[in-house]
């Protein structure tokens, strides 16, 4: 198993998985997600062990009170553990262990469904102390590598250009000196960064100085916490970035917005984040190479110290997927 296959990765928003099967993907492998009679989610390889048909084209049937995933080709049915329970062509036959569907551990957290390829031996990425209200934004399918998406999230010097009038303006382009600290696992973070932003959040009516805190959570996830200054500070917000590497140069992206604001509608919060990320997306997709260079090939300056620390972290973690 490659090092980057260890850990947990998002594959869908929890709210998007209803009563039927749903296709998903991770590291080039097609998956099918479904819920049992208790609402517990499950993830299988999207391939029936009989003739390789996509199980996501099938249905969830409730038989004798038990939800079972049914293959659309020959009607083989599987329980949440992947065991084959019924073969319609041989109704009296008890299916063998070799006729089971292949599954992966699946957990629900941060409004998303997470799959592990390493037997669930790792901890889920944890954004730490964040406000209690959570709003999931996405997904966004992006034609670039997962590390490129994470590095962009950590980058502050593009605010005045890519997000002009929103997160930055051309009167405030300088990136002040900031300190990068490493967690015990080597993941870099910035405990304090201050920036001027014309509209820092969906609720903002004007510009403000914003205190930022960044932390890389895993090779494909990170969080930033924002707090406006002034006499009447805006509600604290945290934005967690979660990236699923679909292929080395193709990613699926979600954000979980945590806010202490109890009033602003979810749709307004999502619209703000949608505006910001769709400003980033064409720039991300224009970058060449699409895989993040870890061994030279791109110039750096002092404003890039967090990006440089993230690249060193990926090297130390043995990451090879989506990098060059």
C-alpha positions in Angstrom: 0.0 0.0 0.0 1.3 3.5 -0.9 1.8 5.9 2.0 -0.8 8.3 0.7 -3.4 5.5 0.7 -3.2 5.4 4.5 -5.7 7.5 6.4 -9.3 8.7 5.7 -10.5 10.5 2.6 -13.9 12.1 1.8 -16.0 10.5 -0.9 -19.4 12.2 -0.6 -21.5 14.6 1.5 -23.5 12.6 4.0 -26.7 14.5 3.1 -26.3 13.4 -0.6 -26.5 9.6 0.3 -30.2 8.8 0.4 -32.0 5.4 0.2 -30.4 4.2 -3.1 -26.8 3.4 -4.0 -24.5 6.2 -5.0 -21.2 6.0 -7.0 -18.0 7.5 -5.7 -14.3 7.3 -6.4 -10.9 7.5 -4.7 -7.4 6.9 -5.9 -8.6 5.6 -9.3 -11.0 3.1 -7.7 -14.7 3.2 -8.3 -16.8 2.8 -5.1 -20.5 2.4 -4.3 -22.0 3.9 -1.2 -25.3 2.9 0.4 -27.2 2.9 3.7 -28.6 -0.1 5.5 -32.0 -0.3 7.3 -30.5 1.6 10.3 -29.2 4.4 8.1 -25.6 3.3 8.6 -23.5 4.0 5.5 -21.3 1.4 3.7 -18.7 1.5 1.0 -18.0 -1.3 -1.5 -15.8 -1.6 -4.5 -18.2 -0.7 -7.3 -18.0 -4.1 -8.9 -20.1 -7.2 -8.4 -17.9 -10.3 -7.7 -20.0 -12.3 -10.1 -19.5 -10.6 -13.5 -18.0 -7.2 -12.7 -21.2 -5.1 -13.1 -21.4 -1.7 -11.3 -23.3 -2.2 -8.1 -24.1 1.5 -8.2 -26.5 0.8 -11.0 -28.5 -1.6 -8.8 -30.9 -0.9 -5.9 -31.2 -1.2 -2.1 -33.9 -3.8 -1.3 -35.4 -4.4 2.1 -36.0 -8.1 2.6 -37.3 -9.4 6.0 -36.4 -6.1 7.5 -32.8 -6.1 6.3 -31.5 -3.7 3.7 -29.5 -5.4 1.0 -27.6 -4.0 -2.0 -28.8 -5.7 -5.2 -26.7 -6.1 -8.3 -28.6 -4.9 -11.5 -27.4 -7.8 -13.7 -28.3 -11.1 -11.9 -29.8 -9.8 -8.7 -27.2 -11.0 -6.3 -27.8 -9.3 -2.9 -25.2 -8.3 -0.3 -25.5 -7.1 3.3 -23.6 -4.3 4.9 -20.6 -6.5 5.6 -20.4 -7.5 2.0 -21.7 -11.0 2.5 -23.7 -12.4 -0.4 -27.1 -13.4 1.0 -29.0 -14.5 -2.1 -28.4 -15.7 -5.7 -31.8 -15.7 -7.5 -30.6 -18.2 -10.1 -29.9 -20.7 -7.3 -32.3 -19.7 -4.5 -31.6 -22.8 -2.3 -27.8 -22.3 -2.5 -25.9 -20.7 0.5 -23.4 -18.3 -1.0 -19.8 -18.9 -0.1 -17.3 -16.4 1.3 -15.6 -16.0 -2.1 -18.8 -14.6 -3.5 -18.8 -11.6 -1.2 -18.5 -8.0 -2.3 -15.3 -6.2 -1.3 -15.8 -3.4 1.2 -13.9 -0.6 2.8 -14.4 1.1 6.2 -16.7 4.1 6.1 -17.3 6.8 8.7 -19.4 9.9 8.8 -17.8 13.1 10.1 -17.7 16.8 9.4 -20.9 16.4 7.2 -19.0 14.0 4.9 -18.6 10.3 4.3 -15.0 9.1 4.7 -13.4 5.9 3.3 -10.2 4.2 4.5 -8.1 1.9 2.4 -5.8 0.9 5.4 -8.4 -0.9 7.5 -9.3 2.1 9.6 -6.1 2.1 11.5 -5.6 5.9 11.2 -7.4 8.8 12.9 -9.8 11.0 10.9 -8.5 14.5 10.2 -9.6 16.8 13.1 -10.0 20.5 12.6 -9.7 21.1 16.3 -11.8 23.6 18.3 -14.2 25.2 15.8 -17.6 27.0 16.0 -20.6 24.6 16.4 -22.6 25.3 13.2 -21.3 23.4 10.2 -22.3 23.9 6.5 -20.9 21.6 3.8 -20.0 23.3 0.5 -19.3 21.4 -2.7 -18.3 19.1 -4.2 -16.1 20.7 -6.9 -14.3 18.5 -9.5 -11.0 20.1 -10.3 -8.6 19.1 -13.1 -5.5 19.2 -11.0 -3.8 17.2 -8.2 -4.9 17.2 -4.6 -1.6 18.7 -3.3 -2.1 21.7 -5.7 -5.5 22.3 -4.2 -4.2 22.2 -0.7 -1.2 24.5 -1.4 -3.6 27.0 -3.0 -5.7 27.0 0.2 -2.6 27.7 2.3 -1.4 30.6 0.0 -2.2 34.2 1.0 -0.2 36.2 -1.5 -2.8 35.5 -4.3 -5.7 37.2 -2.4 -5.2 40.7 -3.9 -5.3 39.3 -7.4 -7.5 36.2 -7.7 -9.9 37.4 -5.0 -9.7 41.2 -5.6 -12.6 43.0 -3.9 -13.3 39.9 -1.8 -10.4 38.6 0.2 -7.8 41.2 -0.9 -7.1 44.3 -2.8 -4.2 45.8 -4.7 -3.6 48.3 -1.9 -2.6 45.5 0.4 -0.4 43.1 -1.5 2.5 42.7 1.0 2.6 39.4 2.9 4.0 40.2 6.4 6.5 37.9 8.0 4.8 35.0 9.8 5.9 32.0 11.8 5.4 28.4 10.7 5.2 25.8 13.4 5.1 22.0 13.0 2.8 19.7 14.9 4.1 16.5 16.4 3.4 14.6 13.2 5.2 17.2 11.2 2.1 18.9 9.7 2.8 22.7 9.3 0.6 25.5 10.5 0.7 29.2 11.1 -0.6 30.3 14.5 -1.2 33.9 13.5 -1.5 35.8 10.2 -3.1 39.2 9.8 -4.6 40.4 6.5 -6.8 43.2 5.2 -9.9 41.9 3.4 -12.6 43.9 1.6 -15.2 41.2 2.3 -13.9 38.4 4.5 -17.1 36.5 4.9 -20.7 36.2 3.7 -21.8 38.5 6.6 -19.3 41.2 6.1 -20.6 44.7 5.1 -17.2 46.2 4.6 -13.4 45.8 4.9 -11.7 44.6 8.0 -8.4 43.3 9.4 -8.7 39.5 9.8 -6.7 37.3 12.1 -6.0 33.9 10.5 -4.8 30.6 11.8 -3.8 27.9 9.4 -3.2 24.2 10.1 -2.5 21.3 7.7 -4.5 18.4 9.0 -3.3 15.6 6.6 -1.7 15.5 3.2 -5.1 16.3 1.6 -6.8 18.5 4.2 -6.3 21.7 6.1 -8.2 24.3 8.1 -8.1 28.0 8.6 -9.8 29.9 11.4 -10.8 33.6 10.8 -11.7 36.3 13.3 -12.4 39.9 12.4 -11.0 42.6 14.6 -12.5 45.9 15.6 -14.9 46.9 18.4 -17.7 44.6 17.1 -16.0 41.6 15.6 -17.8 39.4 13.2 -18.6 35.8 14.2 -15.6 33.5 14.3 -15.5 31.2 11.3 -13.4 28.2 10.3 -13.1 26.7 6.9 -11.9 23.1 6.5 -10.7 21.9 3.1 -11.2 18.3 2.3 -9.8 16.9 -0.9 -10.3 13.4 -2.4 -7.6 12.4 -4.9 -9.6 10.8 -7.8 -6.6 10.4 -10.0 -3.1 11.9 -9.8 -4.3 15.0 -11.7 -8.0 15.1 -10.9 -9.5 15.9 -7.5 -12.9 16.3 -5.8 -13.1 19.1 -3.2 -15.4 19.9 -0.3 -15.4 22.6 2.4 -17.0 22.5 5.8 -17.7 26.0 7.0 -17.9 26.2 10.8 -19.5 29.4 12.1 -20.8 31.0 15.3 -23.4 32.9 13.2 -26.8 31.4 13.9 -28.7 33.6 11.4 -27.2 33.7 7.9 -28.9 31.1 5.7 -26.9 28.1 4.6 -27.5 29.1 1.0 -25.9 32.5 1.6 -22.8 30.9 3.3 -22.5 28.4 0.4 -22.8 31.1 -2.2 -19.9 33.1 -0.7 -17.7 30.0 -0.6 -18.7 29.1 -4.1 -17.7 32.6 -5.4 -14.3 32.3 -3.7 -13.5 28.8 -4.9 -14.7 29.3 -8.5 -12.2 32.3 -8.6 -9.5 29.8 -7.6 -10.5 26.9 -9.9 -9.4 28.3 -13.3 -6.1 29.4 -11.9 -5.6 25.9 -10.3 -6.5 24.2 -13.5 -4.0 26.4 -15.5 -1.0 25.4 -13.4 1.6 23.2 -15.0 2.6 20.7 -14.1 -0.7 19.6 -12.5 1.3 17.5 -10.0 2.9 19.5 -7.3 6.7 19.7 -7.7 8.5 18.6 -4.6 12.0 18.4 -6.1 12.6 21.8 -7.7 11.3 23.3 -10.9 9.5 26.3 -9.4 10.9 29.5 -7.9 10.0 30.6 -4.3 10.1 33.7 -2.2 9.8 34.4 1.6 6.0 34.8 1.3 5.8 31.1 0.3 7.2 29.7 3.6 4.0 27.8 4.5 3.8 26.3 1.0 7.4 25.3 1.2 6.8 23.7 4.6 3.8 21.8 3.2 6.0 20.4 0.4 8.6 19.3 2.9 5.8 17.6 4.9 4.6 15.7 1.8 8.1 14.5 1.2 8.5 13.4 4.8 5.2 11.5 4.6 6.4 9.6 1.5 3.6 11.0 -0.7 4.0 10.2 -4.4 0.4 10.5 -5.7 -0.2 13.9 -7.3 3.4 15.1 -6.9 6.5 15.1 -9.1 
